[in-house]
Amino acid sequence: MRLLGRAAELEAQGRSIVHLEVGEPDFPTPEPIVEAGRRALADGRTRYTPARGLAALREDLAGYYAGRYGVPVDPACILVTPGASGALQLVFQAVLEPGDRVLLCDPSYPCYRQVLRLLSVEPVAVPVGPQTSYQLTVDLAAEAWVPGVRAVVVASPSNPTGSSLDPAVMAGLHGLCRERGAAFIVDEIYQGLTYEAPDRTALTLGSEDLYVINSFSKYFGMTGWRLGWLVGPADAVSVMDRMAQNLFLAANTPAQYAARAALAPATRPILDGRALAFRQRRDRLLPALRELGFGIPVAPTGAFYLYARLPERVTLDSMTLASRLLEEAGVALTPGHDFGFHAADRHVRFAYTREAADLDEGVRRIGDALARL
């Protein structure tokens, strides 16, 4: 965020900045979704909804899981939230107590750690690398398990690496959590944005001790609408319903009506076309960065990120390099420090959330800057 703020300052001064740091799709929200939001406003759909969300939207989500993934989900097990961030907070507060511990990957999405610390819960970071596609395995989790672990958090596809969990590994982790009395929390916010790996959901494992977090932000292109959802055991969702009433009352009402259009079959070709565009951007940026010397041993199978080791000839740490590339070359990247501690000073994240011409220009500028180091 500091680098993003500095990039905005430079742009205000007239500098050209290539943004490869922000995990936000550059496509506008699809028109059918926008039109549904307009209709909701025109029809006066601006009052509170139930804390769980519109019943019709939760039924639509259940239908989405059944139709796209062949998984039956009871609408009573779904709660609509203010973004995936709202879902994350509810799940953490529902299943954890101060002093508990939670296993998660290092590197991983930084807000996991920050929210856990706000709740006085200790994140237990497990270093992961290309050998396991930057994902937890059953052996890694079992080896890292310490007294007080009450949950395991994984993401598939993941941020910052774009890697996906193998279904067998997912099932094994779920089994380990059940065996040891811990909750299994799966972040599926990039679901739908998958490439070689089939588009899946952890809900094929059933719902016992399993919590799935999702969002309308990434695949559906509704970042600013601030809408997400969670799926969990019915009794736990009832607890989170009461918590939501106290924390934020309900999610954005017009956004919920718009989200019904996001789930409609007629919108899916637009969304899948954009997912294909992200894959094409990955296939353009990945070899170009490797040519510059960045180490990317695992090609992402989803999301829109490349997690890259710095070229061997670069002696700067990732934060210093990111700052210099911004100031000297006008390219904004995210340093590995954002995502944890394991080899963080030697990694940066590229977000291919810009069109091909911007990606090419960013690569050109980075190449010129590296040649001057």
N, C-alpha and C positions, 0 to 999 in steps of 0.2 A: 504493500500500500504506500510505503514511503517513496518507492521508485515510481509508482503510478502518479503520485502527487507531483513529483519532480518532473515527470514527463509532461504533465499538464502545464506546469509553469513554463517549460521550454517551448511548448506549442503556442502558448499565449505570447511568447516573445517572437513568434514567427518561425521557429525551428520545425523542420519536418521530422516526425517521429514515426518509426515503424513499430507498431504494438504487437509484440509476440509474448506479452506477459499476462494478459487478462484471460481468464477462463470463461469468457462470455461469447457465445456465437455472434457473428457479425450479421447474420440474417435477421430481418425484421420478423416480428411475430406473424405467422401466416394469416392471411386476410380472413378466412372463415372464423378464426378465433377472435380476431379484432372485431369483426361484425357482430359476433355473439355478445361480446362485451358492450358494444354500442347499444344493441337491443336491450340488454339488461338495464343499462342506464336510462334509456328512453322509456322503458316500462316501469321505472321507479324501483328496480331491484337493488335498493341501497340500504336495507335494514339488516340487522343482525341475522345470521343463520344460527342453527344449533352449533354448539362448540365442536361437535363431531364433523360438521360440514353438512351441506345439502344432502338430504337422503337420496335424491336423484343422482347426484354426482358420485356418491359412494356406490350406488348400484351400477353406474356406468363403469367405475373402476373395477368392480367385481366382474362385470361383463368383459372388460378389457383383458383381465387375467385369463378368463375362461376362453375367450376367442383367440387371443394371440399366443398364449402359452399352454393352454389346455389344463389350467389349474383352477379348481373351484375355490373361491374365496367368499366367505360370508361377509356381507356388507357391515355386519356388526363388529367385524374385526378390523375395519378401516376407519382411520381418523384423518380428516383433512386439516392441514396445518399452514401457518404462514411460512412458506418455503420449507425446504428440507431442514433448514436450521431449526425451525420450530419443532419439527419431528425429532430431531436429534436431542434437543433439550428435554422433550417430554419423555423419550425412552430412557435417557440417562437418569433422569430424576425418578422415574417409576421403578427402575430395577436396581439402583445403586444407593448406598448410604455413605456418609462421610467416613473416610478411612478405608473404603474398599479399594480394590485395584482392578485395572482393566488392561488386557493385552491388546496391543495394536502394532501395526507395521511401522518400521522406520526405514525409508521415508513413507509419510502418509499425509493426508489432508490436515493442516495445522489446527483447524478449529476443534477437532476431536480432543486434542490435548488441552486447549484453552478452556473449553466448556467443562471438561472433567475437573480441571483445577479450580474452576469457579465453584464446583460442588464439593470441594475438598476430597476429591477422589484422585488416586495416584495412577497416572498412565504408566504402564510398563512397556517401554518401546523395545521391539524385537528387531534387530538389524536384519534386513533382507536384501538380496542382491539378484543379479541376473541368473544365478543358478536355480532359483525358484521363481523366476519371472517377477521378482519383487513382490511376492505374495507369501503369506504364512503357509506353512505346511503343518501337518499333525505333529511331526517330530519336533519342529521348531517351537510350536506352541507348548508341547508337553515339556520340553527342556527348559523353556522360559517360565513355566508356571511356578508361581510362588504363593505362599499362604495369603489369603485375602482376595484372590482373583475371583471376581463375580461376573465378569463378562469378557467376551472377545469381540473385537470390532474388525471387520474386513470390508473392502470395497471392491466391487467387480462390475464393470471396469473401474480402474482406480485412478486417482489423482495423487501423485504427479506422473505416473509411469504409463498409464493407459493399458496396463496388463489386466488379464481376466483370470479368475480362479477356475481351475479344472473342476468339473462337477464331482468327481470322486474325492478331490481334496475338500471341496465344500462340504460334502456329506461326512467326511472324516472329522472335520473340525466341529461340525454340528454334533456328531456323536461324542466327541471328547467333552464338549461343553455339557451335554446332558449327563454324561457319566460323572462329571465333577461338580454338577449343580450350578453351572454358570449360564448366563444368557448368551445367546449367539446373535449378534447385531450385524446385519448386512446392509451396506450402503449401495443402493442400485441407482444412484442419481444419473449415471451415464447410460442406463439401460436404453436400448434402441440404437445407440451410437456404437455399433459393433461391426467389425470387419470380418476377418477370417473366422473368429470364434462365433459360434451360433449365439443368437440373442436368447438369453435364459433368465430365469428368476429362481432365487433360492427357495421360493415358496413351494417348489416341487418336493421339498423335504418335509412338508407339513408345517404346522404352526406351533408345536410345543416348544417352548423356550426359544423361539425364533422371532426376531423382530426385523422387518424390512423397512428401509427408509427410501423414499423416492421423491421426485420433484417434477414439476412442469417446466423447469428452467432450461434444461440442456437440450434434450431431444425435441421437446415441444416448442422451444424458442420463446419461453415466457419469463425471462429472468426478472424483469421489473414488475411483473404482476405479483410476485412473492407468494407462490402457492406450491405446496408440497403435500405429501401424505405419508402415513405409516400404516403398516399391517402388523398385527401382533395377536397374541392370545386374547380371547374375548374378555376375560376377567381383568387383564392388564389394561386393555383399551378402555374399559369402564373407569379404571383409576385415572388414566390419562385424560379422559373426558372431563372429569372433575378438576384435574389440574389445569387443563386448558381454559376452563371457565374462569379460573382465578388469574392465570398468567396473561392471556390475551383475548379471552372471551370467544373469539371466532376468527376464522380466516376471512380475507377480503371477499365481500359478497359478489360484486360484479365479476371478479376474477374467477369465482367458482362457476358462474354461469358460462363464462368464456371457455373454461376448461372442459365443459361438456362437449363443446365443438372440437376441442383438441383431441378428444377420444373418439370422435365420430369416424367411421370408415372413410368418408370422403376426404378427410384431412390427411390421412396416412400417406398417400402418394407424395404429397408435398414434403412431409417430414422425412420419408425414406430417400427422396431425391437429395435432400440436404445432407443426410448421413453419407450418401455416396460422394457428395462433394468433399466432405471432410476426409474420406478415404483417399480421394485423389490428391488432396493437399498433403496428406501424410506421405503418399508415394512420391510427391515432388520434393518435399522438404527433407525427408530422411536421407536419401543418397547425397543430397547437396551438403548437409551438415557432416556426414561421414567423410566427404571429400575434403572438408576443411580440417579434419582431424578429430572431430568430436566422437567420443566413444558411445555408441548406442547399440549394445549387444542384443537387446530384445526389442523387436519391432512391436509397437503397441497394437493390440487387437481391438481397441475401443477408445472411447473418449476423444479428445483432440489435443493430446500432449505428447511431447518427446522429452524424456528425461535423459540428459546427456552428460557424460563425463568430459571434463575439459581436455582439450588437446594436450598431449604430453609436454609440448614446448612452452605451454602457458604456465608460468610459475605463480601467477596471482591466485588468490582464493576467489571463490565464486561471487561473493558479495562485492569485492573490489572490481572484478572483471565486469560484473553487471553494471556497476556505477560508471565505470569508464566507457563502456559501450554506449550507455545512455548519453553521457556528456559529450563524448568525442565522435561517436558514429551515429547517434540518433536512433538507436535500436534499444527497445525495452525488453528485458528478459526477467525471469524470476530466479533468484539464487536458491541453491539447494538448502540454505539455512532455513527457509520457510517451512520445510517439510520434515525436519528432524535433525539428527546429529550424525547419523552414520554416513561417513564420507561426504557430508553436506558441503564442505568447503571445496570439493572437486566436482560438483554437479550444478547444472542449471536446467531449468525447465523452459521449453519452447511451447507456446500455445499456437497451433495453426488454425486460429480463428479469424484469419484474414484471407482475402482472395490471393490468387496465385501471383499477381504482379507485386503485391506487398511482400510475399514470402521471398520472391526472387531478389527484390531490392534489399530486404533484410540480410539475406545471405551475402550479397555483394558487399554491403557495408561492413558486415562482421569480418569477411575475408580481408578487406582492406585494413581494418583495424588490427586484426591479428598479425598482419604482415609488418605493422609498425611497432609492435611490442618488442 
